[in-house]
Amino acid sequence: MQKTASPWAFRPCCLRTKCDPKMRSGRVARVYAQQWSGANVAPPDPSSGVHHFLHIDDFSREELISMLDSALMAKQKLRERDESFKPFSGKTMAMIFTKPSMRTRVSFETGFYRLRGHAIYLDPNSIQLGSREPTEDIARVLSRYNDIIMARLFDHQDIIDLAEYSTVPVINGLTDYNHPCQIMADILTVKEHFGRYEDLKIVYVGDGNNIVHSWLRLANRFKLDFVCACPEGYEPDAATVEMVRNSGVSSITISHDPMDAVKGADVIYTDVWASMGQKDEAEARRKAFSGFTVDAKMMAAAGPSCKFMHCLPAERGIECSAEVVESPASIIFDEAENRMHAQNGVMLHALGCV
């Protein structure tokens, strides 16, 4: 299919090279992430209104709010058991996983099914993306069988390649660089608890990873006071930070003092210190992240109205205390539920169903 210039395109990538599998963990992966200032990928059919979902700021503020409004609408329909709401009826979704996840699989598969679609799970051994068969061939074949593709991957280049060669929408379920569906669920949860999407202080405490990159790119569209409190040497991708700061939409701060950073926070957010592919660094990271555990003392420093968020799974006693996880301030299970609803909102728009 001939690709054309796209109103959905953001910015061309600085580099378009494959990442060596050995470069998938730690700060080496962050160097790889510096290649990404966006992807100039046209939608599969510019005339139809369908589109990919690769980075949050590939879309305008108004488009993102429309997706979130659709998520809330679909959530209400499901809670009401509205059997007439069948937007994905007769549609199939291929789910590619090179990086396993319980929440991503169940939230996508259940959400698609409950809106009357059928999802097909392709595990790492079944798909062997880019090794058994070139990524561009997999994209073209799956496009012939399915209406939409979701992929949870290591290499960010792979999601770009899938989108470039797919003739159906491709949804980014996670890469080493970003996790846009998670942050759509996060901001939806924030709206439910605070009544607004903007003018909030969000403090992320931990590693400057793909979650941080996605929060930064959300801050490129929604006005936020976003702070990443991390140890020295674990900062988020500098190019992404610079891009968002230059846009002037939000206030962006990188801090190495978590107790000072959380003062006045509306939300304290954390994630595991060693993600999948980084477990061999776990002990070194525990030492480096000493003092960055979100505990009752840190929550108290933020103030009585502060909420606690975590993308899960949580390692209690490491990046957060069990006391905080189980406290009234914790909204992590609302957040986890909203993965399904936010993704439904994204897919409704990607498929042109709204």
VMD Tcl script that draws the C-alpha trace (Angstrom):
set ca {
  {0.00 0.00 0.00}
  {1.30 3.44 -0.91}
  {1.87 5.58 2.18}
  {1.09 9.28 2.02}
  {1.86 12.28 4.18}
  {-0.16 12.10 7.36}
  {-1.93 14.61 9.59}
  {-1.28 12.09 12.40}
  {2.48 12.15 11.87}
  {4.55 13.87 14.54}
  {8.23 14.24 13.73}
  {10.66 12.10 11.78}
  {13.00 9.89 13.75}
  {16.58 11.01 14.13}
  {17.81 7.50 13.35}
  {16.09 4.43 11.90}
  {18.35 1.60 13.02}
  {17.64 -1.72 14.66}
  {18.63 -2.17 18.27}
  {20.95 -5.03 19.16}
  {19.17 -7.41 21.58}
  {22.03 -6.88 24.03}
  {21.05 -3.21 24.23}
  {17.63 -3.87 25.75}
  {18.29 -3.16 29.41}
  {19.55 -0.49 31.74}
  {20.95 2.80 30.56}
  {22.04 1.32 27.22}
  {18.36 1.02 26.33}
  {17.97 4.66 27.30}
  {20.63 5.62 24.75}
  {18.57 3.71 22.20}
  {15.50 5.64 23.33}
  {17.22 8.91 22.46}
  {16.64 8.08 18.80}
  {12.92 8.67 19.21}
  {11.43 12.11 18.83}
  {8.36 10.68 17.12}
  {7.52 8.60 14.08}
  {6.51 9.89 10.66}
  {4.15 7.01 9.95}
  {1.04 7.53 7.87}
  {-2.27 5.99 8.97}
  {-3.24 2.75 7.20}
  {-6.00 4.48 5.24}
  {-5.88 8.30 5.36}
  {-9.40 8.62 3.89}
  {-11.12 6.35 6.42}
  {-10.28 8.06 9.72}
  {-8.54 4.99 11.15}
  {-5.10 5.51 12.65}
  {-2.22 3.96 14.60}
  {-1.54 4.69 18.28}
  {2.23 4.81 18.78}
  {2.98 7.87 20.95}
  {0.58 9.98 22.99}
  {1.68 13.27 21.48}
  {1.08 12.06 17.93}
  {-2.38 13.46 18.75}
  {-3.72 16.85 19.75}
  {-5.07 17.62 23.19}
  {-8.60 17.58 21.78}
  {-8.10 14.18 20.11}
  {-6.77 12.69 23.33}
  {-9.72 14.04 25.31}
  {-12.06 12.54 22.71}
  {-10.41 9.12 23.21}
  {-10.70 9.47 26.98}
  {-14.35 10.51 26.70}
  {-14.95 7.40 24.58}
  {-13.22 5.32 27.25}
  {-15.57 6.68 29.92}
  {-18.57 6.08 27.68}
  {-17.53 2.47 26.98}
  {-16.85 1.93 30.70}
  {-20.37 3.07 31.54}
  {-21.87 0.84 28.84}
  {-20.04 -2.18 30.25}
  {-21.10 -1.40 33.81}
  {-24.71 -1.12 32.65}
  {-24.40 -4.44 30.80}
  {-25.65 -2.73 27.65}
  {-25.84 -5.69 25.25}
  {-26.65 -3.40 22.32}
  {-23.18 -1.82 22.43}
  {-21.17 -3.99 20.01}
  {-18.71 -1.68 18.21}
  {-16.14 -4.45 17.56}
  {-18.66 -7.03 16.35}
  {-17.18 -9.12 13.54}
  {-13.69 -7.66 14.08}
  {-10.50 -9.50 15.06}
  {-7.35 -8.27 16.77}
  {-3.90 -9.89 16.58}
  {-1.94 -9.40 19.82}
  {1.83 -9.72 19.39}
  {3.89 -10.28 22.55}
  {7.67 -10.41 22.57}
  {7.52 -9.14 26.19}
  {4.97 -11.10 28.27}
  {2.45 -9.37 30.55}
  {-0.65 -10.49 32.44}
  {-2.30 -7.05 32.59}
  {-1.68 -6.13 28.95}
  {-3.00 -9.42 27.62}
  {-6.05 -9.65 29.86}
  {-7.04 -5.98 29.56}
  {-6.80 -5.95 25.75}
  {-8.31 -9.39 25.20}
  {-11.15 -8.92 27.68}
  {-11.91 -5.38 26.55}
  {-12.02 -6.34 22.88}
  {-14.21 -9.37 23.64}
  {-16.64 -7.43 25.83}
  {-17.19 -5.02 22.93}
  {-17.92 -8.14 20.85}
  {-14.62 -8.55 19.02}
  {-12.26 -11.55 18.96}
  {-8.60 -11.29 20.02}
  {-5.81 -13.71 19.06}
  {-2.79 -14.07 21.38}
  {0.59 -14.60 19.71}
  {3.26 -15.44 22.28}
  {7.01 -14.85 21.79}
  {7.64 -18.40 20.55}
  {4.76 -18.27 18.09}
  {5.65 -14.94 16.52}
  {9.48 -14.68 16.81}
  {9.23 -11.14 15.50}
  {12.09 -10.18 13.21}
  {13.96 -13.50 13.54}
  {11.80 -16.25 12.12}
  {10.17 -13.80 9.71}
  {10.84 -10.12 8.92}
  {8.69 -7.67 10.85}
  {7.43 -6.05 7.65}
  {6.20 -9.41 6.36}
  {4.43 -10.20 9.63}
  {2.71 -6.80 9.48}
  {1.46 -7.37 5.94}
  {0.26 -10.92 6.63}
  {-1.56 -10.10 9.87}
  {-3.16 -7.09 8.17}
  {-4.79 -9.47 5.67}
  {-6.38 -11.49 8.49}
  {-7.20 -8.91 11.16}
  {-8.79 -5.50 11.65}
  {-6.26 -4.24 14.21}
  {-2.86 -5.23 15.65}
  {-1.66 -4.65 19.21}
  {2.00 -5.28 20.04}
  {3.94 -5.37 23.32}
  {7.61 -5.35 22.35}
  {11.17 -4.66 23.43}
  {12.54 -2.68 20.47}
  {10.73 0.55 19.65}
  {11.81 0.24 16.03}
  {9.66 -2.89 15.76}
  {6.45 -1.00 16.54}
  {7.41 1.58 13.92}
  {8.07 -1.14 11.35}
  {4.76 -2.84 12.11}
  {2.91 0.43 11.63}
  {4.76 1.33 8.44}
  {3.88 -1.94 6.73}
  {0.47 -2.63 8.27}
  {-2.71 -1.78 6.38}
  {-4.70 -1.83 9.64}
  {-4.24 0.19 12.85}
  {-1.31 -0.74 15.10}
  {-1.56 -0.08 18.86}
  {1.59 0.29 20.95}
  {1.06 -1.96 23.99}
  {4.57 -1.12 25.29}
  {8.14 -0.80 24.06}
  {11.42 -0.14 25.84}
  {10.91 3.53 24.99}
  {7.28 4.21 25.89}
  {4.00 2.82 27.26}
  {1.25 5.13 25.96}
  {-1.76 2.93 26.81}
  {-0.69 2.81 30.46}
  {-0.53 6.59 30.70}
  {-3.93 6.95 29.01}
  {-5.28 4.73 31.80}
  {-3.38 6.77 34.37}
  {-4.73 10.14 33.28}
  {-8.24 8.67 33.04}
  {-7.89 7.55 36.67}
  {-6.59 10.97 37.66}
  {-9.65 12.59 36.03}
  {-11.99 10.29 37.97}
  {-10.36 11.19 41.30}
  {-9.51 14.87 40.77}
  {-12.16 15.91 38.24}
  {-9.63 17.29 35.76}
  {-6.83 16.30 33.40}
  {-4.63 19.37 33.89}
  {-3.17 21.76 36.49}
  {-1.93 18.87 38.63}
  {1.45 18.10 40.15}
  {2.49 14.57 39.20}
  {5.69 13.31 40.85}
  {7.23 10.12 39.54}
  {9.72 8.55 41.97}
  {12.07 5.94 40.53}
  {13.82 5.01 37.30}
  {13.47 7.36 34.33}
  {11.99 4.62 32.17}
  {9.32 4.14 29.48}
  {6.57 5.17 31.92}
  {8.33 8.50 32.46}
  {8.76 9.00 28.71}
  {5.02 8.54 28.21}
  {4.14 10.92 31.06}
  {6.49 13.44 29.46}
  {4.77 13.07 26.11}
  {1.38 13.48 27.77}
  {2.77 16.67 29.33}
  {3.48 17.77 25.76}
  {-0.31 18.00 25.33}
  {-1.83 18.45 28.83}
  {-0.67 21.23 31.15}
  {1.00 19.51 34.11}
  {3.66 20.14 36.71}
  {5.60 16.93 36.10}
  {8.56 15.95 38.27}
  {10.78 12.90 37.84}
  {12.70 12.18 41.05}
  {15.43 9.65 40.28}
  {19.00 8.83 41.31}
  {21.80 10.39 39.30}
  {22.48 8.30 36.23}
  {18.88 7.06 35.97}
  {17.34 10.14 34.34}
  {14.82 9.85 31.49}
  {15.86 10.33 27.88}
  {17.35 13.82 27.61}
  {16.01 14.41 24.08}
  {12.45 13.71 25.20}
  {12.82 16.00 28.22}
  {14.18 18.78 26.01}
  {11.41 18.34 23.43}
  {8.68 18.66 26.07}
  {10.34 21.59 27.83}
  {10.67 23.41 24.53}
  {6.97 23.04 23.81}
  {6.20 25.21 26.85}
  {2.98 23.33 27.65}
  {4.05 21.98 31.05}
  {6.60 22.50 33.80}
  {9.19 19.68 33.71}
  {11.63 19.05 36.56}
  {14.27 16.36 37.03}
  {15.16 16.00 40.71}
  {17.49 13.79 42.72}
  {15.84 14.59 46.07}
  {12.57 12.64 46.33}
  {11.45 14.03 49.70}
  {11.75 17.58 48.40}
  {10.25 16.70 45.00}
  {7.00 15.30 46.40}
  {6.04 18.41 48.38}
  {2.61 19.55 47.22}
  {2.16 16.59 44.89}
  {-1.34 15.59 43.82}
  {-0.03 12.19 42.74}
  {3.07 10.19 43.63}
  {3.73 7.55 41.00}
  {6.29 4.77 41.00}
  {7.28 1.63 39.11}
  {9.63 -1.30 39.70}
  {13.28 -0.34 39.83}
  {14.36 -3.22 37.57}
  {12.04 -3.95 34.65}
  {11.90 -7.08 32.51}
  {15.31 -7.44 30.87}
  {17.01 -5.63 33.77}
  {16.71 -8.26 36.51}
  {20.45 -8.93 36.43}
  {20.85 -5.32 37.61}
  {18.35 -5.66 40.47}
  {20.85 -5.69 43.35}
  {22.88 -2.78 41.99}
  {19.68 -0.83 41.42}
  {18.48 -1.43 44.98}
  {21.64 0.22 46.25}
  {21.39 3.10 43.76}
  {17.72 3.70 44.63}
  {18.18 3.76 48.41}
  {15.92 6.52 49.77}
  {13.52 6.35 46.80}
  {10.99 3.93 48.33}
  {7.51 5.46 48.43}
  {6.52 4.95 52.07}
  {4.20 6.60 54.57}
  {6.79 9.27 55.38}
  {7.06 10.27 51.71}
  {3.28 10.34 51.28}
  {3.00 12.55 54.37}
  {5.58 14.93 52.90}
  {3.34 15.36 49.84}
  {0.26 16.27 51.86}
  {-3.01 14.68 52.99}
  {-4.78 14.80 49.61}
  {-1.99 13.09 47.63}
  {-2.86 9.87 45.79}
  {-0.54 6.93 45.15}
  {-0.27 5.31 41.71}
  {1.71 2.34 40.36}
  {1.46 0.66 36.94}
  {1.94 -2.78 38.57}
  {3.23 -5.34 39.32}
  {4.48 -3.82 42.57}
  {7.40 -5.16 44.57}
  {6.25 -4.27 48.06}
  {9.04 -3.32 50.37}
  {11.26 -2.23 47.48}
  {9.95 0.70 45.38}
  {6.89 1.10 47.63}
  {5.80 -0.05 51.07}
  {2.91 -2.45 51.62}
  {1.40 0.17 53.92}
  {1.14 2.69 51.08}
  {-0.20 0.10 48.60}
  {-3.02 -0.79 50.99}
  {-3.69 2.76 52.20}
  {-6.79 4.87 51.38}
  {-4.50 7.07 49.26}
  {-3.77 4.17 46.89}
  {-5.76 4.19 43.65}
  {-3.70 1.52 41.92}
  {-6.56 -0.91 41.35}
  {-8.79 1.77 39.83}
  {-5.77 2.48 37.64}
  {-5.38 -1.20 36.72}
  {-9.07 -1.51 35.79}
  {-8.83 1.58 33.63}
  {-6.22 -0.09 31.44}
  {-9.07 -1.96 29.78}
  {-11.34 1.06 29.46}
  {-8.66 3.48 28.23}
  {-7.50 0.95 25.64}
  {-11.08 0.48 24.47}
  {-11.28 4.25 23.97}
  {-8.04 4.21 21.98}
  {-9.20 1.29 19.81}
  {-12.66 2.81 19.19}
  {-10.89 5.79 17.66}
  {-8.20 3.79 15.88}
  {-10.90 1.75 14.14}
  {-13.08 4.76 13.36}
  {-15.94 3.42 15.50}
  {-16.83 6.80 17.03}
}
mol new
graphics top color blue
foreach p $ca { graphics top sphere $p radius 0.5 }
foreach p [lrange $ca 0 end-1] q [lrange $ca 1 end] { graphics top cylinder $p $q radius 0.2 }
display resetview
